[in-house]
Amino acid sequence: MIRLGERIKELRLRDGRTQDALAGRLGVTAQAVSRWEKGICCPDMELIPSIANCFGVTIDELFGYSCSREQKVDAILARIDSYGIKGRADDEWVDECLTILREGLTEFPGNERLLLALADTLSEAGWRRYREWMEYDDEGYLKHRYEMHRSNPYWSESIKICESLTGTAQNSTVFYKAISILVLLYRNIGETEKAISCAQRMPGLRDSREVLLVSATDGKEHAAYTGAFLLETARLFSEQLVQGLMAERRHFETDLPIEKINGAIALFFLLCDDGNFGVYHDVLIKLYLYLSRVQWERGYRDEAFESLDRALFHAKALERVLAKPEHRFTAPLVSHVSTALDGGHEVRIAEQLPEDWPFWSLPDCTKIAAEIKADPRWSDWVKRTKE
């Protein structure tokens, strides 16, 4: 039983807790915790489950019978990753993934990594099963439909988990990810002040990991981190540019969106001027799909189908990239950047394009969708996506 006291001290120090903090959590005195750790006496047996839960370990692990806790957690998270949730449009994975994570938390109660994975999965499930509802207000500005979002049970549970994690997480990665989930979900339910407050707890752009990695290195490593920063910044910029366009309905009363989306596309050609876009073919697919929607609405029908063809070209290219275990960029500014991939199996991206179109659905494109899909060229394009 002396080993139990040593184990309690080891876990307490691991989590950065004082004896007073642990005592408060368990409802005992700090002197009691001190006596346990010194081996003078033992915790009452009814406290053992609470102590294990407090540290996020099993009772066996509390007694030092197993050192495989993190390996088991890693295996659970690897199972969730294998579903490729972020890249899927369906919701067939929801129930199974949630069951896996809840069972994992039964074995490892309070584990921060599993709680975060559950919150993230619930957030994604909420998008799939209840959708994100937005509309333009009387002044033409984009606004979320708060009442509909507040009834989303997946988001409600995700918010509760993230709120708890932001107050207790010892792992900074867990903390920052929980904040990022909360910002979006608070926004969606109309808790704007809470969303802003959470966002303000995050580092500014100049203190981001990508910028600091550039500052931390020299030589080829510096060149690699600089190239990676440029590519990822281009991705984020293009996504925010589209959000900026959608923020006001009046933008779509002119050719402005066509000009701006083409500008975002040109940014990738500026960085990857040899046509080797690697995993960033994915961004170009999305931009060209959305561009085709805007071009059609503005009356540029031939150009819209040219954009669809370009989206298909980049989809085929991305399939070839993802089939390999690693990709290396070759353009001068990014030539030291490489990306590890889960290659070795066929990835079907092109055939998903008709369902993904136009990727960003605002402003409402119901009428436009009916029109473009009635054009004979649409059927031909769909056929080619499946070849």
C-alpha positions as CSV (number, residue, x, y, z in Angstrom):
1,M,0.0,0.0,0.0
2,I,3.0,2.3,0.3
3,R,3.2,2.1,-3.5
4,L,-0.3,3.6,-3.7
5,G,0.9,6.7,-1.8
6,E,3.8,7.1,-4.1
7,R,1.6,6.6,-7.1
8,I,-0.8,9.3,-5.9
9,K,2.1,11.7,-5.5
10,E,3.4,10.8,-8.9
11,L,0.1,11.5,-10.6
12,R,-0.5,14.7,-8.6
13,L,2.9,16.1,-9.7
14,R,2.2,15.0,-13.2
15,D,-0.9,17.1,-13.3
16,G,0.8,20.1,-11.5
17,R,-1.6,19.9,-8.5
18,T,-0.9,20.9,-4.9
19,Q,-1.9,18.7,-2.0
20,D,-4.5,21.3,-1.1
21,A,-6.0,21.2,-4.6
22,L,-6.2,17.4,-4.7
23,A,-7.7,17.4,-1.2
24,G,-10.4,19.9,-2.2
25,R,-11.3,17.8,-5.2
26,L,-11.7,14.7,-3.1
27,G,-13.4,16.3,-0.1
28,V,-10.6,15.5,2.4
29,T,-8.0,17.5,4.2
30,A,-4.5,18.3,2.8
31,Q,-3.1,16.5,5.8
32,A,-4.8,13.3,4.7
33,V,-3.3,13.6,1.3
34,S,0.1,14.2,2.8
35,R,-0.2,11.1,5.0
36,W,-1.2,9.0,2.0
37,E,1.8,10.1,0.1
38,K,4.2,9.4,3.0
39,G,2.7,6.0,3.4
40,I,1.6,6.7,7.0
41,C,-2.0,5.6,6.1
42,C,-4.1,4.7,3.1
43,P,-7.2,6.3,1.5
44,D,-10.5,4.7,2.4
45,M,-11.5,2.2,-0.2
46,E,-14.7,4.1,-1.2
47,L,-12.3,7.0,-2.2
48,I,-10.3,4.8,-4.7
49,P,-12.7,5.3,-7.7
50,S,-12.8,9.1,-7.1
51,I,-9.0,9.2,-6.9
52,A,-8.7,7.3,-10.1
53,N,-11.3,9.5,-11.8
54,C,-9.6,12.6,-10.6
55,F,-6.4,11.6,-12.4
56,G,-8.1,10.1,-15.4
57,V,-6.7,6.6,-14.9
58,T,-8.2,3.2,-14.3
59,I,-8.1,1.7,-10.8
60,D,-5.5,-0.9,-12.0
61,E,-3.3,2.0,-13.2
62,L,-3.7,3.8,-9.9
63,F,-2.2,0.8,-8.2
64,G,0.6,0.7,-10.7
65,Y,-0.6,-2.5,-12.4
66,S,-0.5,-1.1,-16.0
67,C,1.7,1.5,-17.8
68,S,-0.2,1.2,-21.1
69,R,-2.8,3.9,-20.4
70,E,-1.5,6.3,-23.1
71,Q,-1.0,3.5,-25.5
72,K,-4.7,2.5,-25.1
73,V,-5.8,6.1,-25.5
74,D,-3.6,6.4,-28.6
75,A,-5.3,3.3,-30.0
76,I,-8.8,4.7,-29.4
77,L,-7.9,8.0,-31.0
78,A,-6.3,6.1,-34.0
79,R,-9.6,4.3,-34.5
80,I,-11.5,7.6,-34.6
81,D,-8.9,9.0,-37.0
82,S,-9.3,6.0,-39.3
83,Y,-12.9,7.2,-40.1
84,G,-11.5,10.4,-41.8
85,I,-14.4,12.4,-40.3
86,K,-13.2,15.8,-41.5
87,G,-13.1,14.8,-45.1
88,R,-16.5,13.1,-45.2
89,A,-19.8,14.6,-46.1
90,D,-22.0,11.8,-44.7
91,D,-23.1,11.0,-41.1
92,E,-22.8,7.3,-41.1
93,W,-19.8,7.3,-38.8
94,V,-21.5,9.4,-36.0
95,D,-23.0,6.7,-33.8
96,E,-20.1,4.3,-34.0
97,C,-17.4,7.0,-33.3
98,L,-19.4,8.4,-30.3
99,T,-19.8,4.9,-28.9
100,I,-16.1,4.2,-29.2
101,L,-15.2,7.5,-27.4
102,R,-17.8,7.1,-24.6
103,E,-16.6,3.5,-24.0
104,G,-13.1,4.9,-23.8
105,L,-14.1,7.4,-21.2
106,T,-15.7,4.7,-19.2
107,E,-12.3,3.0,-19.0
108,F,-10.4,6.2,-18.7
109,P,-12.7,8.7,-17.0
110,G,-11.7,12.3,-17.2
111,N,-9.0,11.7,-19.9
112,E,-8.4,15.1,-21.5
113,R,-7.5,13.8,-24.9
114,L,-10.6,11.5,-25.1
115,L,-12.8,14.3,-23.8
116,L,-11.5,16.7,-26.5
117,A,-12.0,14.0,-29.2
118,L,-15.6,13.5,-28.0
119,A,-16.2,17.3,-28.1
120,D,-14.7,17.6,-31.6
121,T,-16.7,14.6,-32.8
122,L,-19.9,15.9,-31.4
123,S,-19.2,19.3,-33.0
124,E,-18.8,17.5,-36.4
125,A,-21.8,15.4,-35.8
126,G,-23.9,18.5,-35.2
127,W,-22.9,19.9,-38.6
128,R,-23.8,16.7,-40.4
129,R,-27.1,15.9,-38.7
130,Y,-28.5,19.3,-38.0
131,R,-26.7,21.5,-40.5
132,E,-25.5,25.1,-40.1
133,W,-28.4,27.5,-40.7
134,M,-27.6,31.0,-42.0
135,E,-29.5,33.8,-43.7
136,Y,-29.0,37.4,-44.7
137,D,-30.6,40.1,-42.5
138,D,-32.6,43.1,-43.7
139,E,-29.3,45.0,-44.3
140,G,-27.8,42.1,-46.3
141,Y,-25.3,40.9,-43.7
142,L,-24.9,37.2,-43.0
143,K,-26.4,36.0,-39.7
144,H,-26.7,32.6,-38.1
145,R,-30.1,31.3,-37.1
146,Y,-29.5,31.0,-33.4
147,E,-32.8,29.4,-32.3
148,M,-32.3,26.5,-34.6
149,H,-28.7,26.0,-33.5
150,R,-29.6,26.1,-29.8
151,S,-31.7,22.9,-30.3
152,N,-28.7,21.0,-31.7
153,P,-28.0,18.4,-29.0
154,Y,-24.6,17.5,-30.3
155,W,-23.4,21.1,-30.1
156,S,-24.9,21.5,-26.6
157,E,-22.9,18.6,-25.3
158,S,-19.8,19.7,-27.1
159,I,-20.0,23.1,-25.5
160,K,-20.3,21.7,-22.0
161,I,-17.3,19.5,-22.5
162,C,-15.2,22.3,-23.9
163,E,-16.2,24.7,-21.2
164,S,-15.0,22.1,-18.6
165,L,-11.7,21.5,-20.5
166,T,-10.9,25.2,-20.8
167,G,-11.1,25.4,-17.0
168,T,-9.2,22.2,-16.1
169,A,-7.0,21.1,-19.0
170,Q,-3.4,20.6,-18.1
171,N,-2.4,20.0,-21.8
172,S,-2.1,23.3,-23.7
173,T,-2.9,21.6,-27.0
174,V,-6.2,20.4,-25.5
175,F,-6.9,23.8,-24.1
176,Y,-6.4,25.7,-27.4
177,K,-8.4,23.1,-29.4
178,A,-11.3,23.4,-26.9
179,I,-11.2,27.1,-27.3
180,S,-11.4,26.9,-31.1
181,I,-14.4,24.6,-30.9
182,L,-16.1,26.9,-28.4
183,V,-15.6,30.0,-30.5
184,L,-17.5,28.5,-33.5
185,L,-20.3,27.0,-31.4
186,Y,-20.8,30.0,-29.2
187,R,-21.1,32.1,-32.4
188,N,-23.6,29.6,-33.9
189,I,-25.9,29.9,-30.9
190,G,-25.7,33.7,-30.6
191,E,-23.4,33.8,-27.6
192,T,-21.2,36.4,-29.4
193,E,-19.6,37.9,-26.2
194,K,-18.5,34.5,-25.0
195,A,-17.1,33.7,-28.5
196,I,-15.1,36.9,-28.6
197,S,-13.9,36.3,-25.0
198,C,-12.7,32.8,-26.0
199,A,-11.0,34.1,-29.1
200,Q,-9.1,36.7,-27.2
201,R,-7.5,34.0,-25.1
202,M,-5.7,32.7,-28.1
203,P,-2.3,33.9,-29.4
204,G,-2.2,36.6,-32.1
205,L,-0.9,35.8,-35.6
206,R,2.6,36.9,-34.8
207,D,2.7,34.4,-31.9
208,S,1.4,31.5,-33.9
209,R,3.3,28.2,-34.1
210,E,3.9,28.6,-37.8
211,V,5.5,32.1,-37.4
212,L,7.5,31.1,-34.4
213,L,8.9,28.0,-36.2
214,V,10.2,30.3,-38.9
215,S,11.8,32.5,-36.3
216,A,13.3,29.6,-34.4
217,T,15.3,28.1,-37.3
218,D,18.1,28.8,-39.8
219,G,19.5,27.2,-42.9
220,K,17.4,24.6,-44.8
221,E,15.1,24.1,-41.9
222,H,14.3,27.8,-41.9
223,A,13.6,27.6,-45.6
224,A,11.3,24.6,-45.0
225,Y,9.3,26.3,-42.3
226,T,9.0,29.5,-44.3
227,G,7.6,27.6,-47.3
228,A,5.2,25.7,-45.0
229,F,4.1,29.0,-43.5
230,L,3.5,30.6,-47.0
231,L,1.4,27.6,-48.1
232,E,-0.7,27.4,-45.0
233,T,-1.2,31.1,-45.0
234,A,-2.5,31.0,-48.6
235,R,-5.0,28.3,-47.6
236,L,-6.3,30.3,-44.6
237,F,-6.3,33.6,-46.6
238,S,-8.4,32.0,-49.4
239,E,-10.9,30.5,-47.0
240,Q,-11.3,33.8,-45.2
241,L,-11.6,35.7,-48.5
242,V,-14.6,33.6,-49.4
243,Q,-16.1,34.2,-45.9
244,G,-15.6,37.9,-46.5
245,L,-17.4,37.7,-49.8
246,M,-20.3,35.8,-48.2
247,A,-20.6,38.2,-45.3
248,E,-22.5,40.7,-47.4
249,R,-25.1,39.8,-50.0
250,R,-24.4,42.9,-52.1
251,H,-21.0,41.6,-53.1
252,F,-22.8,39.2,-55.4
253,E,-24.5,41.9,-57.3
254,T,-21.3,42.6,-59.3
255,D,-18.4,40.6,-60.7
256,L,-16.4,41.3,-57.5
257,P,-16.5,37.7,-56.3
258,I,-15.2,36.4,-59.6
259,E,-12.3,38.8,-59.4
260,K,-11.4,38.0,-55.8
261,I,-11.7,34.2,-56.1
262,N,-9.4,34.3,-59.2
263,G,-7.0,36.4,-57.1
264,A,-7.0,33.7,-54.4
265,I,-6.3,31.0,-57.0
266,A,-3.5,33.1,-58.4
267,L,-1.8,33.2,-55.0
268,F,-1.3,29.4,-55.1
269,F,0.2,29.7,-58.6
270,L,2.5,32.4,-57.2
271,L,3.9,30.0,-54.7
272,C,3.7,26.8,-56.7
273,D,4.6,28.2,-60.1
274,D,5.6,24.8,-61.5
275,G,2.1,23.4,-61.0
276,N,3.1,21.1,-58.2
277,F,0.4,22.0,-55.6
278,G,0.6,18.8,-53.5
279,V,-2.2,18.6,-50.9
280,Y,-3.2,22.2,-51.7
281,H,-4.9,20.9,-54.9
282,D,-7.8,20.5,-52.3
283,V,-8.1,24.3,-51.8
284,L,-8.1,24.9,-55.6
285,I,-10.8,22.3,-56.0
286,K,-13.0,24.2,-53.6
287,L,-12.2,27.6,-55.1
288,Y,-13.0,26.5,-58.6
289,L,-16.2,24.8,-57.6
290,Y,-17.4,28.0,-55.9
291,L,-16.1,30.1,-58.8
292,S,-18.2,28.1,-61.3
293,R,-21.3,28.9,-59.2
294,V,-20.6,32.7,-59.1
295,Q,-19.8,32.7,-62.8
296,W,-23.0,31.0,-63.7
297,E,-25.0,33.5,-61.6
298,R,-23.3,36.4,-63.4
299,G,-24.1,35.0,-66.8
300,Y,-20.6,33.6,-67.7
301,R,-21.9,30.1,-68.6
302,D,-18.9,28.9,-70.6
303,E,-16.5,30.1,-68.0
304,A,-18.5,28.3,-65.3
305,F,-17.9,24.9,-67.1
306,E,-14.2,25.8,-67.6
307,S,-14.0,26.2,-63.8
308,L,-15.7,22.9,-63.3
309,D,-13.1,21.2,-65.6
310,R,-10.3,22.8,-63.6
311,A,-11.8,21.5,-60.4
312,L,-11.9,18.0,-61.9
313,F,-8.3,18.4,-63.1
314,H,-7.1,19.3,-59.5
315,A,-9.2,16.4,-58.0
316,K,-7.5,13.9,-60.3
317,A,-4.1,15.4,-59.4
318,L,-4.9,15.2,-55.7
319,E,-5.8,11.6,-56.0
320,R,-2.4,10.9,-57.4
321,V,-0.7,12.9,-54.6
322,L,-2.6,11.1,-51.8
323,A,-1.8,7.7,-53.2
324,K,1.8,8.2,-52.2
325,P,3.4,8.0,-48.7
326,E,5.0,11.4,-49.0
327,H,4.8,14.5,-51.2
328,R,7.6,17.0,-51.9
329,F,7.0,20.4,-53.3
330,T,9.4,21.6,-56.0
331,A,8.7,25.3,-56.7
332,P,11.5,27.6,-55.6
333,L,9.8,29.2,-52.5
334,V,8.5,25.9,-51.2
335,S,11.1,23.4,-52.4
336,H,12.1,22.3,-48.9
337,V,8.5,21.5,-47.9
338,S,7.4,17.9,-47.7
339,T,4.2,16.3,-46.4
340,A,3.8,12.9,-44.9
341,L,0.7,11.1,-46.2
342,D,-1.3,8.0,-45.5
343,G,-0.6,6.6,-49.0
344,G,-0.8,3.1,-50.4
345,H,-4.5,3.0,-51.1
346,E,-6.9,4.4,-53.7
347,V,-8.6,7.7,-52.9
348,R,-11.7,8.7,-54.8
349,I,-12.1,12.5,-54.8
350,A,-13.2,13.3,-58.3
351,E,-16.5,11.4,-58.1
352,Q,-17.5,13.3,-55.0
353,L,-17.3,16.7,-56.9
354,P,-21.0,16.8,-58.0
355,E,-22.1,16.3,-54.4
356,D,-19.6,18.9,-53.1
357,W,-20.6,21.6,-55.6
358,P,-20.5,24.5,-55.0
359,F,-18.8,23.7,-51.7
360,W,-19.9,27.1,-50.1
361,S,-23.7,27.3,-50.5
362,L,-24.2,31.0,-49.8
363,P,-25.8,33.0,-51.1
364,D,-28.6,30.5,-51.7
365,C,-27.9,28.7,-54.9
366,T,-31.1,26.6,-55.3
367,K,-32.2,28.4,-58.5
368,I,-28.6,28.4,-59.9
369,A,-28.2,24.7,-59.2
370,A,-31.3,23.8,-61.1
371,E,-30.2,25.9,-64.0
372,I,-26.6,24.6,-64.3
373,K,-27.6,21.0,-63.8
374,A,-30.2,21.3,-66.6
375,D,-27.3,22.2,-69.0
376,P,-26.2,19.1,-71.0
377,R,-22.6,19.9,-70.2
378,W,-23.3,19.2,-66.5
379,S,-24.2,15.5,-67.2
380,D,-21.1,15.2,-69.3
381,W,-19.0,16.7,-66.5
382,V,-20.5,14.4,-63.9
383,K,-19.8,11.4,-66.2
384,R,-16.1,12.4,-66.4
385,T,-15.8,12.7,-62.6
386,K,-16.5,9.0,-62.4
387,E,-14.0,7.9,-65.0
